[in-house]
Amino acid sequence: MNNILTTEQRLIVAADFKPKLTMVKYRESVRKQVLNLADMLHDTGIYFKVNSALRACGYSLIDEIHDRGLLVFADLKIIDIKETMEIDGMLLGETRPEILTTMCFSGIPAMKALAFQLPETEILGVTILTSHGEEECQAMFSCSVEEAVLRFAKIGQSATLEGLISSAKEVEILRAKFGLFLTLNTPAIRPLWSLVPGDGQNPDRVMTPKKAIEAGADRVVVGRPITQAKDPLEAVKLILEEIEGSTIVHY
């Protein structure tokens, strides 16, 4: 799949919004912010990533985003027992998001059950969250970030997932290990021109779109540099230009 992506399909816009404290109905506040951004970016051909908003507003939000001509990335990071993940797949099958995330440590049988219910959705396995650093990985998994990423990537491959989520720092070694068998999708992407106050990403695992693509990433995830921009559409265009100027060397 990764060798037929358009430039636009290499960009995932993370529509992560906090409720506006001035509004009594937090759920409606988030829904409005998500759909306002979707309206601004309609028919651009990019992937539109939603997570907390889906939990608050329900899966019908996927249909509303589809209606705006956008591809939907349901970043739910699903993890549970096999039977529950099978049910999750059935329920999500009604709205058919183009991409869905699960946690690789949910286990091979559970991930296979989820994927079986969603044959038209690309299931991505999350390896290690990009907010985690070496100290946390040692505490949780008794190994380095790189070792943990490779360990969970192997589990995702064994579950026949179609792709992985990892930071751009691990993309090069993942590409060397897994070649073109899995798509590599990288959060914690920050264009050089962006300034993001209170960034929640680990600074050691952040990279620019151009460098991430040239390291071997298929798609890059960009949030606040777009959602906090004065003109989100212009920010998207600038990032697409950077992606377009990348040398894609991993085919």
C-alpha positions as CSV (number, residue, x, y, z in Angstrom):
1,M,0.0,0.0,0.0
2,N,2.8,2.5,0.9
3,N,4.0,2.8,-2.7
4,I,0.7,4.2,-4.0
5,L,0.1,7.0,-1.4
6,T,-0.4,10.4,-2.8
7,T,1.4,13.4,-1.2
8,E,-1.9,14.3,0.5
9,Q,-2.3,10.8,1.9
10,R,1.0,11.0,3.6
11,L,-0.3,13.7,5.9
12,I,-2.4,12.9,9.0
13,V,-3.9,15.9,10.7
14,A,-4.5,15.2,14.4
15,A,-7.8,16.9,15.4
16,D,-7.2,16.8,19.1
17,F,-9.1,19.4,21.0
18,K,-9.8,20.2,24.6
19,P,-13.3,21.3,25.6
20,K,-13.8,25.0,25.8
21,L,-14.3,25.9,29.4
22,T,-16.6,28.7,28.4
23,M,-19.1,26.2,27.1
24,V,-21.3,24.2,29.5
25,K,-21.6,21.2,27.1
26,Y,-18.0,20.0,26.7
27,R,-19.0,17.3,24.3
28,E,-20.6,19.7,21.9
29,S,-17.7,22.0,22.3
30,V,-15.2,19.4,21.0
31,R,-17.6,18.3,18.2
32,K,-17.8,21.8,16.9
33,Q,-14.1,22.3,17.0
34,V,-13.5,19.1,15.1
35,L,-16.1,19.8,12.5
36,N,-14.9,23.4,12.1
37,L,-11.4,22.1,11.2
38,A,-12.9,19.5,8.9
39,D,-14.8,22.2,7.1
40,M,-11.6,24.2,6.7
41,L,-9.7,21.2,5.3
42,H,-12.6,19.6,3.2
43,D,-11.6,17.8,0.1
44,T,-7.9,18.2,0.7
45,G,-7.3,14.4,0.5
46,I,-5.5,14.2,3.8
47,Y,-6.2,11.8,6.7
48,F,-8.2,13.4,9.6
49,K,-7.3,11.8,13.0
50,V,-9.8,11.8,15.8
51,N,-9.7,10.1,19.2
52,S,-11.2,11.6,22.3
53,A,-13.9,13.3,20.2
54,L,-15.0,9.8,19.0
55,R,-15.4,8.6,22.5
56,A,-17.4,11.7,23.4
57,C,-19.5,12.1,20.3
58,G,-19.9,8.5,19.1
59,Y,-18.9,6.9,15.8
60,S,-21.4,8.9,13.8
61,L,-18.7,11.6,13.9
62,I,-16.8,9.5,11.4
63,D,-19.7,9.8,8.9
64,E,-19.8,13.6,9.4
65,I,-16.1,13.8,8.6
66,H,-16.5,11.5,5.6
67,D,-19.2,13.9,4.4
68,R,-16.6,16.6,4.2
69,G,-14.5,14.6,1.8
70,L,-11.8,13.6,4.3
71,L,-10.2,10.2,5.1
72,V,-10.8,9.2,8.7
73,F,-8.1,7.9,11.1
74,A,-9.9,6.6,14.2
75,D,-7.1,6.8,16.7
76,L,-8.8,4.8,19.5
77,K,-5.8,2.7,20.5
78,I,-8.1,-0.2,21.2
79,I,-6.9,-2.7,23.8
80,D,-9.0,-5.4,25.5
81,I,-9.7,-9.1,25.5
82,K,-10.3,-10.9,22.2
83,E,-14.1,-11.0,22.5
84,T,-14.4,-7.3,23.3
85,M,-12.1,-6.2,20.5
86,E,-14.1,-8.4,18.1
87,I,-17.2,-6.4,19.2
88,D,-15.3,-3.1,18.7
89,G,-14.6,-4.2,15.2
90,M,-18.2,-5.0,14.5
91,L,-19.4,-1.6,15.8
92,L,-16.7,0.3,13.9
93,G,-17.6,-1.6,10.7
94,E,-20.7,0.5,10.3
95,T,-18.8,3.7,9.7
96,R,-15.6,2.2,8.0
97,P,-12.8,4.4,9.1
98,E,-9.9,4.2,6.7
99,I,-7.4,3.7,9.5
100,L,-7.8,2.4,13.1
101,T,-5.2,2.0,15.9
102,T,-4.8,-0.8,18.4
103,M,-2.1,-1.3,21.1
104,C,0.4,-4.0,20.1
105,F,0.5,-5.4,23.6
106,S,-3.2,-6.2,23.4
107,G,-2.1,-9.6,22.0
108,I,-2.0,-11.4,18.7
109,P,-5.4,-13.2,19.0
110,A,-7.2,-10.0,20.0
111,M,-5.7,-7.9,17.2
112,K,-6.5,-10.6,14.6
113,A,-10.1,-10.7,15.8
114,L,-10.3,-6.9,15.5
115,A,-8.8,-6.9,12.0
116,F,-11.1,-9.7,10.8
117,Q,-14.1,-7.6,11.5
118,L,-12.7,-4.6,9.5
119,P,-11.3,-6.0,6.2
120,E,-11.5,-2.5,4.5
121,T,-9.8,-0.7,7.4
122,E,-6.0,-0.4,7.7
123,I,-5.2,-1.5,11.3
124,L,-2.1,0.1,12.8
125,G,-0.4,-1.2,15.9
126,V,0.9,1.4,18.4
127,T,4.4,0.4,19.6
128,I,5.5,2.9,22.2
129,L,3.8,6.2,22.7
130,T,5.9,9.1,21.6
131,S,5.5,10.8,25.0
132,H,7.6,8.0,26.6
133,G,11.3,8.3,27.0
134,E,14.1,5.8,28.0
135,E,13.4,6.0,31.8
136,E,9.7,5.2,31.4
137,C,10.5,2.3,29.0
138,Q,13.0,0.8,31.4
139,A,10.4,1.1,34.2
140,M,7.6,-0.4,32.2
141,F,9.3,-2.9,29.9
142,S,12.8,-3.3,31.3
143,C,14.4,-2.4,28.0
144,S,15.3,0.7,25.9
145,V,12.7,2.5,23.7
146,E,14.2,1.0,20.6
147,E,14.1,-2.5,22.0
148,A,10.5,-2.1,23.1
149,V,9.5,-0.6,19.7
150,L,11.0,-3.6,17.9
151,R,9.5,-6.1,20.3
152,F,6.0,-4.7,19.8
153,A,6.5,-4.2,16.1
154,K,7.2,-7.9,15.8
155,I,4.0,-8.7,17.7
156,G,2.1,-6.4,15.3
157,Q,3.5,-8.2,12.3
158,S,2.6,-11.6,13.7
159,A,-0.9,-10.4,14.1
160,T,-0.9,-9.5,10.4
161,L,-1.5,-5.8,11.0
162,E,-0.9,-3.6,8.0
163,G,1.2,-0.9,9.7
164,L,2.7,0.5,12.9
165,I,2.8,3.7,14.9
166,S,6.2,4.8,16.2
167,S,8.2,7.9,16.5
168,A,10.3,9.0,13.5
169,K,13.4,8.2,15.5
170,E,12.7,4.4,15.2
171,V,11.5,4.5,11.5
172,E,14.9,3.8,9.9
173,I,15.5,0.6,11.9
174,L,11.8,-0.5,11.5
175,R,12.1,0.0,7.7
176,A,15.3,-2.1,7.7
177,K,13.6,-4.9,9.7
178,F,10.2,-5.0,8.0
179,G,10.9,-3.5,4.6
180,L,7.7,-2.8,2.7
181,F,5.5,-5.3,4.6
182,L,4.2,-2.7,7.0
183,T,3.3,1.0,6.7
184,L,5.2,3.2,9.1
185,N,3.3,6.1,10.6
186,T,4.9,8.7,12.8
187,P,3.5,11.1,15.3
188,A,5.5,13.8,17.1
189,I,6.2,15.6,13.8
190,R,7.0,19.3,14.0
191,P,7.7,21.5,11.0
192,L,10.7,23.8,11.4
193,W,8.5,26.9,11.2
194,S,6.1,25.8,14.0
195,L,6.3,26.8,17.6
196,V,4.1,24.8,19.9
197,P,3.6,26.0,23.5
198,G,3.4,23.2,26.1
199,D,4.3,20.5,23.7
200,G,3.5,17.1,25.2
201,Q,5.9,15.1,23.0
202,N,9.3,13.8,24.2
203,P,11.8,16.2,22.5
204,D,14.2,13.3,21.8
205,R,11.6,11.6,19.6
206,V,10.4,14.6,17.5
207,M,11.3,15.1,13.8
208,T,10.4,17.3,10.8
209,P,8.1,16.0,8.1
210,K,10.8,16.0,5.5
211,K,13.3,14.1,7.7
212,A,10.7,11.6,8.8
213,I,9.7,10.8,5.2
214,E,13.3,10.5,4.1
215,A,14.0,8.2,7.1
216,G,11.4,5.8,5.8
217,A,8.0,7.0,7.2
218,D,5.0,6.5,4.9
219,R,2.7,9.0,6.8
220,V,3.4,11.8,9.3
221,V,1.0,12.9,12.0
222,V,0.8,16.7,12.7
223,G,-1.5,18.2,15.3
224,R,-0.9,21.5,17.0
225,P,1.2,23.2,14.3
226,I,-2.0,22.9,12.2
227,T,-4.8,23.1,14.8
228,Q,-3.2,26.1,16.5
229,A,-2.3,27.9,13.3
230,K,-4.0,31.2,12.3
231,D,-4.8,29.5,9.0
232,P,-4.9,25.7,9.3
233,L,-5.4,25.2,5.6
234,E,-2.2,27.3,4.8
235,A,-0.3,25.2,7.4
236,V,-1.5,22.0,5.7
237,K,-0.3,23.4,2.3
238,L,3.1,24.2,3.7
239,I,3.5,20.7,5.2
240,L,2.4,19.1,1.9
241,E,5.0,21.2,0.1
242,E,7.7,19.9,2.5
243,I,6.5,16.3,2.0
244,E,6.4,16.8,-1.8
245,G,10.1,18.0,-1.6
246,S,11.2,14.9,0.3
247,T,13.3,12.2,-1.3
248,I,11.4,8.9,-0.8
249,V,14.1,6.3,-0.7
250,H,12.5,3.3,0.8
251,Y,10.6,1.8,-2.2
